[in-house]
Structure formats: C-alpha cells, structure tokens
Amino acid sequence: MIRLKQAVIVEGKYDKIALENVIDAVIIPTNGFGVFKDREKRDIIRSLAQKNGIIVMTDSDSAGAVIRAYIKKIASGAKITNVYVPRLSGKEKRKNKPSAEGVLGVEGMSPEIIEEALARCNVTVERTEGKRKITKSDMFSAGLSGVTDSSKNRKAFLKFLGFPQNISSSAMLDLLNGLFSYNEFKEKVFQWQKSTATD
C-alpha cells in the first residue's frame, strides 16, 4: 500500500475500488460526466485541490481527456498533477464488451502499472500499512451525524473550517479525510466546540 498526501480524482466507482487496493488516499470519483452537473462534487474537488493539491487519473480515452480538462478548469490555480495510465487495448473483466475506443480504463490496470504511472509523473509516495482514518463513528461522537441537530452541526463545523456547507455527511467524511489526519480532526472539533461554548 502506498500513501499519497493528495486526493486522487478518478472517473468511476470501479476505478476507485481498483485504486483502493493500491493507494491509501482519498479517492473521489467524478461519476463520469456527472461532475458537470454535481455542484457538491465540484466544491469538494476544489477544496481538496486548494488544501493539498490533487492527482487526476482518468482513463486514456477521449472521455478521460474531457473530464481531465474540466477538473483543471474547476480547480484552477491549485496544484494539479496529471497521472496518465498507458493506452492498452482490452476489456475489463466485469464488462461484456470493450469500451467505445477498445482500451482499458483505470480499473483495468494492475497495481504495478498504477505505481509505474505515479512514478513517471514524479508523484511522491510513502509506503504504509494504512493510517487511522476518520470514520462515521467519529462523526457521530462529534455530533456531526446521527444525532439531533447533526445537520445544523455539520453546517456550523464546515463554516468554522471555511468549507462549503451544503454537503452530505458522506461527502463531508471524504472531505475531512482528504484534509486532516484523525488527530487533526479531533483538534479541529475541540477548537470548534470551544468556540461555540464561548459564543
């Protein structure tokens, strides 16, 4: 497993699943062209890009190029690292037929090819056994989900952090894991709760 500081932006959920076996990082799927109409997703990508930069790893076909260009536009001014997987002919095992252009997507790449693609693009990686991630249970303990006023608390906490406030608890969890370690999250919650107690 390799750890990346940056969030990784991919096209679909199967790309995300494939990368989760190789990379310890926040992985955000655009749901293909769905990101064009998904304001919440765009806000999350923009926030992650401004914090630590992002890695964009789309398929090596024309659709991947369009999505890559769009991500560059919405995260303008932030550090974006484009990682390119090779253009290999083939079909993913779960599919009945190849893609329109007959090439494998990110989900069809082996862990070795993914690591080589990261290395070719000079992405700094760190070997790891995995880090303590922020969980739904942690959000519950902080009053950010599953409790009375959790929606109000999420908005207040996101405002305290200076991030978009109208996002779901699931999207918020991705955002928090992309921005903070577990200990940093606990410290931010403490600071937020302290600030509300003095209001």
C-alpha positions as CSV (number, residue, x, y, z in Angstrom):
1,M,0.0,0.0,0.0
2,I,1.3,3.5,-0.9
3,R,0.2,6.7,0.8
4,L,-0.5,9.9,-1.0
5,K,-1.0,13.3,0.5
6,Q,-3.2,14.5,-2.3
7,A,-6.7,13.3,-3.1
8,V,-7.0,11.3,-6.3
9,I,-9.7,12.1,-8.8
10,V,-11.0,9.2,-11.0
11,E,-13.9,8.7,-13.3
12,G,-16.0,6.0,-11.8
13,K,-16.7,3.8,-8.7
14,Y,-14.8,0.8,-10.2
15,D,-11.7,2.9,-10.8
16,K,-12.0,3.9,-7.1
17,I,-12.3,0.3,-6.0
18,A,-9.2,-0.7,-8.0
19,L,-7.1,2.1,-6.6
20,E,-8.2,1.4,-3.0
21,N,-6.2,-1.8,-3.3
22,V,-3.1,0.1,-4.1
23,I,-3.4,3.6,-2.7
24,D,-4.0,5.0,0.8
25,A,-5.6,8.3,-0.1
26,V,-8.9,10.0,-0.5
27,I,-10.3,8.8,-3.9
28,I,-13.1,10.8,-5.4
29,P,-15.0,9.5,-8.5
30,T,-16.5,12.1,-10.8
31,N,-19.2,9.6,-11.9
32,G,-18.1,10.2,-15.5
33,F,-19.6,13.4,-16.9
34,G,-21.8,13.6,-13.8
35,V,-19.4,16.0,-12.3
36,F,-20.5,18.6,-14.8
37,K,-23.9,18.9,-13.1
38,D,-22.8,18.0,-9.5
39,R,-22.1,21.2,-7.6
40,E,-21.3,19.4,-4.4
41,K,-18.7,17.2,-6.1
42,R,-17.1,20.2,-7.7
43,D,-16.9,22.1,-4.4
44,I,-15.3,19.1,-2.7
45,I,-12.7,18.7,-5.5
46,R,-11.9,22.4,-5.4
47,S,-11.5,22.4,-1.6
48,L,-9.2,19.3,-1.7
49,A,-7.2,20.8,-4.6
50,Q,-6.6,24.1,-2.7
51,K,-5.6,22.2,0.5
52,N,-3.0,19.6,-0.7
53,G,-3.4,19.5,-4.4
54,I,-5.0,16.7,-6.4
55,I,-3.9,13.9,-8.6
56,V,-6.1,13.4,-11.7
57,M,-6.1,9.8,-13.0
58,T,-8.7,9.4,-15.8
59,D,-8.9,6.7,-18.5
60,S,-6.6,7.2,-21.5
61,D,-9.6,7.7,-23.9
62,S,-11.2,10.8,-25.2
63,A,-13.8,10.9,-22.4
64,G,-11.0,10.8,-19.9
65,A,-9.3,13.8,-21.6
66,V,-12.6,15.8,-21.5
67,I,-13.0,15.1,-17.7
68,R,-9.3,15.9,-17.1
69,A,-9.7,19.3,-18.8
70,Y,-12.9,20.0,-16.8
71,I,-11.2,19.2,-13.5
72,K,-8.3,21.6,-14.4
73,K,-10.9,24.3,-15.0
74,I,-12.8,23.9,-11.7
75,A,-9.6,23.6,-9.7
76,S,-7.9,26.5,-11.5
77,G,-5.0,27.9,-9.5
78,A,-4.5,24.8,-7.4
79,K,-1.7,22.2,-7.7
80,I,-2.9,19.5,-10.1
81,T,-0.8,16.5,-11.0
82,N,-2.0,14.6,-14.1
83,V,-1.1,10.9,-13.9
84,Y,-1.6,9.1,-17.2
85,V,-2.2,5.3,-17.4
86,P,-1.0,3.6,-20.6
87,R,-3.4,3.2,-23.5
88,L,-3.7,-0.6,-23.5
89,S,-6.2,-2.5,-25.7
90,G,-8.5,-4.8,-23.8
91,K,-11.7,-5.2,-21.8
92,E,-12.3,-5.1,-18.1
93,K,-13.5,-8.5,-16.6
94,R,-16.9,-7.1,-15.4
95,K,-17.8,-5.8,-18.9
96,N,-19.5,-7.8,-21.7
97,K,-17.7,-5.8,-24.4
98,P,-14.8,-3.3,-24.6
99,S,-15.2,0.4,-24.3
100,A,-16.1,2.5,-27.3
101,E,-12.3,3.0,-28.0
102,G,-11.4,-0.5,-27.1
103,V,-8.9,0.5,-24.3
104,L,-8.7,-0.5,-20.7
105,G,-9.6,2.2,-18.1
106,V,-8.0,2.8,-14.8
107,E,-10.0,-0.1,-13.2
108,G,-8.3,-2.5,-15.7
109,M,-4.7,-1.5,-14.7
110,S,-2.6,-3.8,-12.5
111,P,-1.2,-2.4,-9.2
112,E,2.3,-2.4,-10.8
113,I,1.1,-0.3,-13.8
114,I,-0.6,2.2,-11.4
115,E,2.6,2.5,-9.3
116,E,4.6,3.0,-12.5
117,A,2.2,5.7,-13.7
118,L,2.6,7.6,-10.4
119,A,6.4,7.3,-10.6
120,R,6.5,8.5,-14.2
121,C,4.7,11.7,-13.1
122,N,7.0,12.2,-10.1
123,V,4.4,11.7,-7.5
124,T,5.9,11.4,-4.1
125,V,4.7,8.2,-2.4
126,E,5.2,6.7,1.0
127,R,4.9,3.0,1.9
128,T,2.4,2.4,4.7
129,E,0.4,-0.2,6.4
130,G,-2.5,2.3,6.5
131,K,-3.4,5.2,8.7
132,R,-6.2,5.8,11.1
133,K,-9.0,7.4,9.1
134,I,-11.9,9.5,10.3
135,T,-15.0,7.3,10.4
136,K,-18.7,7.7,10.6
137,S,-18.4,6.7,14.3
138,D,-16.1,9.6,14.8
139,M,-18.6,12.0,13.2
140,F,-21.3,10.6,15.4
141,S,-19.1,11.1,18.5
142,A,-18.5,14.7,17.4
143,G,-22.3,15.3,16.9
144,L,-21.9,15.6,13.2
145,S,-24.1,12.7,12.2
146,G,-26.9,10.5,13.6
147,V,-27.9,12.9,16.4
148,T,-30.4,15.7,16.9
149,D,-29.2,18.8,15.1
150,S,-26.4,16.9,13.3
151,S,-27.3,18.7,10.0
152,K,-27.0,22.0,11.8
153,N,-23.8,21.0,13.5
154,R,-22.3,19.9,10.2
155,K,-23.0,23.2,8.6
156,A,-21.6,25.1,11.6
157,F,-18.4,22.9,11.6
158,L,-17.9,23.3,7.9
159,K,-18.4,27.1,8.2
160,F,-15.8,27.1,11.1
161,L,-13.4,25.3,8.8
162,G,-14.1,27.6,5.9
163,F,-15.6,25.0,3.5
164,P,-18.8,24.5,1.5
165,Q,-21.7,24.0,4.0
166,N,-24.3,22.3,1.9
167,I,-22.8,18.8,1.5
168,S,-24.0,15.4,2.7
169,S,-22.4,13.7,5.7
170,S,-20.9,11.1,3.4
171,A,-19.3,13.8,1.2
172,M,-18.1,15.6,4.3
173,L,-16.4,12.4,5.5
174,D,-14.5,12.2,2.2
175,L,-13.6,15.9,2.5
176,L,-12.4,15.5,6.1
177,N,-10.2,12.5,5.3
178,G,-8.7,14.4,2.5
179,L,-7.8,17.4,4.6
180,F,-7.0,16.1,8.1
181,S,-5.4,13.2,10.0
182,Y,-7.6,11.7,12.7
183,N,-5.7,13.6,15.4
184,E,-6.0,16.9,13.4
185,F,-9.8,16.2,13.1
186,K,-10.1,15.7,16.8
187,E,-8.2,19.0,17.4
188,K,-10.4,20.9,15.0
189,V,-13.6,19.5,16.6
190,F,-12.2,20.6,20.0
191,Q,-11.5,24.1,18.7
192,W,-14.9,24.4,17.1
193,Q,-16.7,23.2,20.2
194,K,-14.7,25.5,22.4
195,S,-15.6,28.5,20.1
196,T,-19.3,27.6,20.2
197,A,-19.2,27.4,24.0
198,T,-17.8,30.9,24.2
199,D,-20.4,32.4,21.8
